[in-house]
Amino acid sequence: MRGATDLMGTTRRAALTGIGAGLALSACSAPARGEPGDVLAAGQPAALLIWAVARERLAGWPRKPGPEALTGLGPGAGDLPELGALAGGGRPAHLEALAGVGARMVIDYGDTAPENRALADRLGRRLRLEWRLIDGSLANMPEAVREASALLGAGARAAALATAADDVLDRWRAAPAGPSFYYARGADGLETAFGGALATEVLEGAGWTNVAVGSRDIGRVTREQAASWDPEVLVTLDRTFARTAAASPSWRVRPGGGRRRILLLPDVPFGWIDRPPSLNRLLGCAWLADPGGSAAVLSELSLGLYGADPPATAKPRWLE
């Protein structure tokens, strides 16, 4: 497995530092044009997109972030109400209640399959609001920022974030191949994302090999099944699972006698590879592009996405 400092040379690290500088300069740019709180997010991915591009326009959270997550978001995040989701998971919104919010538009961010477009059209007509569905694919993130910026009248802040996303993704795609991994979700680690799933796109796109095969998307497996795949690394966002697995021979010991490493990725205010599948994934891409790089890069990218630098900016941790 490659060492942590082998992924990028000085040139790439300097380029990423430049990204941070651009975001820092734009963090205090003028607010977007439009009325405060006049845009509904169809789901949590869209809420994060709106928050990053023109946060003063967001009417509320489909699912309000918890107290720990709010410490990593900018001023005003905790004042927004929880409105429920119009699309995707979470508590469904009451359409009649939303009518009293005074919104002028709904932004959805995710799968643009025909059935989702048809659903957007139906809900938009019922709400009597313009409904804009933006492609939420990882590769489209820079264009998603630009599209949202055009819709919301955002300025330099959004432009800098779109440029940063372009540069991060270019370097993420160029990262050397990584280890095989099993993505352990939840406190018991027995929910996983199978190869090709949206939840592991950040890792797989950087050349890491997902050992989970035999199904699609997200599913439950047994500990014996996970062990039989024999990953080099256990990847998780769950701190409880990371502590449990670190002390568990059945998770740590490989069939040949070696020990698996555990990679604990940050999940505050949002996960670095999914949860939700939105712009937060840029942080995972940036780290995979340069694991040994300057913490300032991730700090400035967090500032651009969230409007605040999460306290003591979390970093991925290797548990040996």
N, C-alpha and C positions, 0 to 999 in steps of 0.2 A: 504494500500500500504506500502511496506517495506520502512524503513528509509534509507537514503543515506549511512549510515555507517554500515548497518547490513549485507552486502553481503559477506564480507571476514574478516577473523581474521588476527592476526599478522603474522601467518605462510605464508598465501597466499600473503600478502603484501610484505613480505621479499623476497619471491620467485620472484615476479614481479620486485622488485628492482634489484635482481640479473640479470634478463633479461636485464635491462637497462645498467647495468655495462658491460655485455658482448658485447652489441652493441656499447657502447662507446669505448671499447678497439679496436674494429674492424673497426671503422669509418674511420680510416686513413690507412687502409691496402693497400697493393700494388694494382695497377690497374689490371683489368682483362687482360688476354692474348688476342691478336687479334688487328686488325687495328681499329683506332678510326673511329667512324661513319659508320661502315660496316654492321649494322643490321637495317632493317626496322621493324617498329611496324605496324601490320595490323590494329590496332585500339587503342583507348586511354587506355583501360585496359592493353594491351600488352606494350604500351609505359611506363606506370608506373612500370610494372614488370621489364622491361629492365633497367629503370632508377634506381630502387632499387638495382638491382643485379650487373650491370656493366654499369653505366651511360655513360662512355666514348665511349661505342660501339653504342649508339643510334644515328641514322642518322638524325632524326628529329621528330617533334610531328605530329601525325595525326590532332590534333587540339591544336594549341599553347595555353598554359595557359595565362590568362590575367595578367595584371600588379600586381594585388593584390596577385594572386596565385604564381607568380614568386618570391615574397618576401619570400615565405616559401620553396623554392627549392634551391638546392645548386648551386655553381658557374657553369656557362656554360648553364644553362637551358634556359635563355633568348636568347642565341646566336644561338640556334638550329632553323632551318627553320620549317615552317608549310608545311607538305607534303600532307595532306589529308589522308583519311581513305581508306584502302583496304577492310575492313570488318566492319560491324556494322554501327552506325550512324555517322553523321558529313559530312563534305564536301568530296565528293569522290576524291580520288587521280587520277591523270592522269598517266596511266601506262607508257606512252612513256617518260614523264618527269622523272619518277622514274628510268628509265633505265640509266640515266646519273648520278645518285647519287653515283654509284660505290659500292652498297651494295652486300654482299655475301649471305645474309640469310634474310628471313622474319620470325618473330615470331608472332604468333597469340595466344591470351589468352582468352578463353571463352568456349562456348558450344561446346562439341565434338560430337554432334549428327552426324549421317552418312551424312546428306545433307551438313553440314558445312565442314566435311572432304573432301567431293567431290568438294565443291567450292574451298577449299584450294589447292587441287590437280590441278584443272584447272588453277587457277591464278598463281600457282607456275610454271607450264609449260609455261604459257604465258610470265611470267617475266624471265624465265630461271634461277630461284633461288630456293634454298632449302626453303621449307615452313614448319615450325614446329608449329603445333597446340597443345597447352598445356591446359590441363583441368583447367578451371577457377572457379570451384566450391569452395565454402568457405572452406569446409572440406579439400580440396586438397591444400590449400595455402602453407603449408610447403614443400610438394613434388614439387609444381610448382616452388618454389624458387630453390630447389635442381636441378630440371631438367633444368631450365634456366641457373643455375650456371655451370652445366656440358657442356651445349651447348656453353657458352660464356667464359669458362675458368676462371670464377671468383673464388676467394679464401675465405679468412677468413671472409670478410664482408658478403658474401652470406651465409656462414655456420652459422654465428651467427644469422642472420636474420631468417633462417629456424628454428633454435632451439628456438628462441623467439616466432615464430609463433606457433610451437608445444605447448609451455607452455601457451601462451595466450589462445589458443583454448581449451586446457584442462580445464582451469579455467573458461572460458566463458560458456562451457557446464555445469559446475557444479553450476552456479549461481542460487540462489533461484528464484522462479517464480516472475515475475514482474506484473505491472498493465496492464489493457486493454488500447489500444492506437489506434489513427487514425493518419496516416502519411500524413501530408499536404504538397503537393509539389506545388511550384510556388507561385507567389505573392498573388493569391487569395485563395490558399489552397484547391482548388476544384479538383485538380488532385491527385489521390492516388494510392497506391499499394495494391492490394487485397491480402487476405490471401494466403500464399504460394508463393508470388512473390519474385523474386530475390532481389528486392529493400528493402524488409523488413526482409530478412533472418537473418541479424545480430540481430535484435530485437526479432524475433520469436524464434530463436535458443537459446536465453537467457531466455526463458520462459515468454516473454511478449505476450499478446494476441491481435492479429490484429482483430479489429471489422469489417473491410470492407469485406463484403461477397457479393456473387451474380455475380461475374465475375472473370476474371483471369488477372494476370499481372498488367498493368497500365491502368487506365481509368479515365474519368471525372465523377463527381457526383455533386449533388446539395447540398447546405448548409443544407437543410431540411433533406436530406438523411443522411448526416454526423452526424447531431444532433440526428437523430432517433437511430443511433447505440449506442449513449451515452457512448463514451469512457471516461476513467478516465483522460487520458493524450492526448494532441495534440503534436505530434512530428513533427518537421520541421527543414530543413536546411536553410530556407529562412527568412532572418532578417526582410524584409518588412512584410511578413505575420505574423511573431511573434509579431511585434509592433501593427499591425492592430487587430489581434485576442485578444491581451491582453486588448484592450480597447472596445471590442465588446461583449455585453451581449449575442448575439445570438451564439457566439462561446464559451463563457466562462461559461454560466449558464446552469447547468444540469437540467433535468426534475424534479428531486426531490428538487431542490433549491440550491444544492452545487455548487462549482466552480471547473471547470476543471483546471488542471495545464497545462502549456505549457513548453515543453522541446525543447530548441533551441540548435541544435547540430552544431559543427563547419563545415564549408565548404571550408576552406582555408588551404593548397592549393587545397585539394580535400575533398569531403564529407566523413563523418565518417561511413556512412552506405551504401551509393552507390554514384554514380556520380563521377567517373566511378565505376563499380563493379570490383575492383581490390584489390591490397594489402592494399590500404588505409582503407579498412574495418577492418583491424586489430586494428586500433585505437578505433573504436566503440566497438569491442569485449573486448579490454583491459579495457575500461572505464566501461562497463557493468559488467565485472568481479569484479571490485573494484571501485565503484563510489567515495568512500571516501579516496582512496589511494593517494600516493605521486604523485605530479605533475611531479617529476623527471622521473617516469616510462614512462609517455606519451611523455615527452620531448625527452628521449633517443630513444624511438621507432620511433618518428618523424625523428630524426637524422638518424636512420638506413634506414628508407624508402626513405627519401627525400634528404639526404645529407646536410640538414640544419634544425635547430630548428626554426619553424615559429615564427616570432617576438611575444613576450609575449604569448607563446604557448596557443592557444585558448582552452577553456574548455567548456563543456556543461553548459548551464545556465537554471535554473528553473525560470520560470516566474509565480509567485503565483497569 
